[in-house]
Amino acid sequence: MSQMRIVLLVLPCLIVAMSSCQKQSSSPDKGVSLALNDRRKQTLKDIRYDVIFDIPSQKSQQIQGVIQITFNLNALDSALVLDFNADSSFVKHVRIKDKQVDYQFVNEHIIIPSRYLNEGGNSIQISFIAGNLSLNCSEDYLYTLFVPDRASTCFPLFDQPNLKASYQLTLKTPGDWEAVSNGKLISKAREGERGVYRFAETKPISSYLFAFAAGKFFKASKQIDGREMTMYYRETDTAKVNRNRDEVFELHAKSLAWLEDYTAVSYPFGKFDFVLLPSFQYGGMEHPGAVFYNESALFLDENPSVNRLMARASVIAHESAHMWFGDLVTMDWFNDVWLKEVFANFMAAKIVQPSFPEINHELRFLLAHYPNAYEIDRTRGTNPILQELGNLKNAGTLYGAIIYMKAPIVMRKLEKMIGADLMQQSLREYLRTYAFKNARWDDLIGIIDRQTPQNIAQWSNVWVKTPGMPAYEIGEKDYKTILTQVTDSVSGRIWEQPLTSKERDTQDGKLVFPNGDGIGYGYFRMDSLSKRYFITHYNEQDSIFSDPVFKGAMWVNIWEGFLRESQSNPEALIDDLLETLPKENNPLLIDYMLGILQTNWWIFAGQQIREAKQESAEKLIWKLLIDTKDKGIKTSYFRAFKNLVQTPPGLEKLRSLWNGKLDVKDLVLSEDDKISMAYELALKQPEVSGAVLQEQLRNTKNPDRKARFQFVIPALDSAETVRDRFFESLQNETNREKEAWVIEALGFLHHPLRARGAVKYLRPSLNILKEIQLTGDIFFPTRWLHGTFSGHSSREAAQVVNAFLAENQDYPQFLENKILQETDMLQRAAR
């Protein structure tokens, strides 16, 4: 149907095609509104999709598709609305009983009049051209990513989570490609030069969980305890693959076995495969039967830090947990998306512990969750865990640190309140009750409330349904130290949680170290005397000062206080960190302290302080790098040195490491390390930029890494005009397809050393944020903003943000919140 006909038929659509529509009196909005969601949930069931995609050999060619949709309909009082967020010309035919039928294409929906439908069973066939917004296509592979509402950008369907359906997929591909999907491969045939893959019908799953990948992949399979798993990957470094392969399989097997035991529910989806993708947008995505991962998250370089090892185990455990929490039982509406994420993170923390007995897991949980949650909760743009959502097209904006980091903290508090046994019993009942169905947070709270006298619903109203974080001051009651909640921003709101503090009597009086066990959530203000005593007695043996969790909690307090206090002293904090790092040997604490150091260095310290501290800081970090015996810690110090180095002697060391003239014992440098060193050298030594980048380009063997490197090079060019043209190219959606590449390039375009010249890019970057949200994946708006603003600290940059918000008073609240969140550090630095 032509575009002209669509425009002319919109009005007749409302008058004629919907003449039988008593319930639906106007055309549907773009996206899936809550009203459309509720209507379809009431009237549709037993949905099945049989879909064929014909994938050509050339990326530029269109993918043809045919889908057969069968379903039961219990009412004929309105037209049927299918979702297809593509150009209207991409719909070729709509047939019912082999006859072409009239339809309307309105606001990204295919609308079929009820006169063509039956009460009861129905079957519709649609021939279409696949939309490419969520088909992540490279020259020799592609993969889908349909979360949260992007399946309809590819093919027509009912794209909402509470209309679970079974999918049967056929893929026609170039003959030398592999293919994988949710269902088990039941046949592979040849049609001339083409391969034809047919996959078994899936169990009922939500539309955002349907997935496939096809292309030139390597494969490895392994059976553990009777479960066959197949891994698809692109990495060409066979030594790296061999070094990681067995552990990747083992971590999956352990995670699935643990979850089956904890939930008393066998793995629900039959086969279990996973696909490792270069530059994948997320750490992982939980498609049942075909989990997708970022390849670099699972294939680690030699001598990874303990944080990197833990991160790999955690992301595998997280995606495995989703098979039960999110896939088997799915949220009813995307406002409860946090429900699947919180249990994935909550379970992951439990799963990984036995694999790392040498790690202090309380410290790991503290440092992995609290600082990241505070990054958002301290801002004016913070949001509650459970957010409102009027339309699925905005569902991607719900994702962020609050649901990934704060929610697991809150869930731990709930477990401590009701006990681990009751938590497990409640979750088992929840999974039994809602298996292959949908549920809400209040459904789980109802299960728990029936089994405990505590008022869990009231507790939930504060911790889950309101935004922000409490603040506490040190006080005294009945001659005992207490922590008192500061008057809250919400009248009468009390954050119920047990709190502790550690104390020490000194000649200067009693010192109080609030939240000494690191369990309390909030801002715990420390007095200057206690902070100074903590630094000067750092790692003191046979006392609380040698307890890793206590030290972690105090560093979190100190950093939070630094960010909130109006008279913070960046130079003093640098001195404190450089004084205490040589005394620390815990890898988790070292990583956190180095993170604080680098953020303070580039955002708060200013050029004058950096110049004064540059030589001594570089020398100390290099010495720690050389002296440490721990290979993972050595890698952490190497990355910090690479980030901070600027003196000629330091840069000469970095260049010698890069070109192989300098070897450091037990420091193994991968191709990724060589690329990152080339980036830093090009940025900090403009006079050799071109030669370094071209040499590294020649030396890079992996084709995926080479393509990414080529993309980033213009962002590092010493000529401002080249950088200007590169930034201008990003205004075109096509040039933002590889989102991970774009984010990496933005980091160099807006690096603090080039921030002054990059201020001119800030307003145009804000101007296209709405487009970024509509065309990018769920994390892209946040990462676009972070990549744009994280290198800026000037008042001029802050004024750009303030002016934009002042001039756009009716800006969408969910995007305004993202701006406030990602520019909070800039505003604090510029004050």
Secondary structure, DSSP 8 states (H G I E B T S, - for coil): --HHHHHHHHHHIIIIITTT-SS--S---SS-BHHHHHHHHHHEEEEEEEEEEE--SSTTS--EEEEEEEEEES--SS-EEEE--S-GGGEEEEEETTEE---EEETTEEEE-GGG--SEEEEEEEEEE---TTEEE-SSEEEE--TTTTGGGTS-B--STTS-EEEEEEEEEETT-EEEESS-EEEEEEETTEEEEEE----SB-GGG--EEEES-EEEEEEETTEEEEEEE----HHHHHHHHHHHHHHHHHHHHHHHHHHS---TTS-EEEEEETT-SSSEE--TTEEEEEHHHHS--SS--HHHHHHHHHHHHHHHHHTTBTTTEEESSGGGHHHHHHHHHHHHHHHHGGG-TTS-HHHHHHHHHHHHHHHHHTSTT---SS---SBGGGGGGG-SHIIIIIHHHHHHHHHHHH-HHHHHHHHHHHHHHHTTEEE-HHHHHHHHHTT-SS-HHHHHHHHTTS----EEEEEEETTEEEEEE---SSTT--------EEEEEETTEEEEEETTTS---SEE---HHHHHHHHHTTT-TTSGGG-HHHHHHHHHHHHHHHHH-TT--HHHHHHHHHHHGGG---HHHHHHHHHHHHHIIIIISHHHHHHHHHHHHHHHHHHHHHH---HHHHHHHHHHHHHH--SHHHHHHHHHHHHTS---TT----HHHHHHHHHHHHHH-GGGHHHHHHHHHHH---HHHHHHHHHHHHHH-S-HHHHHHHHHHTTSGGGGSSHHHHHHHHHHHT-GGGHHHHGGGHHHHHHTHHHHHHHS-TTHHHHHHHHHHTT---HHHHHHHHHHHHH-TTS-HHHHHHHHHHTHHHHHHH-
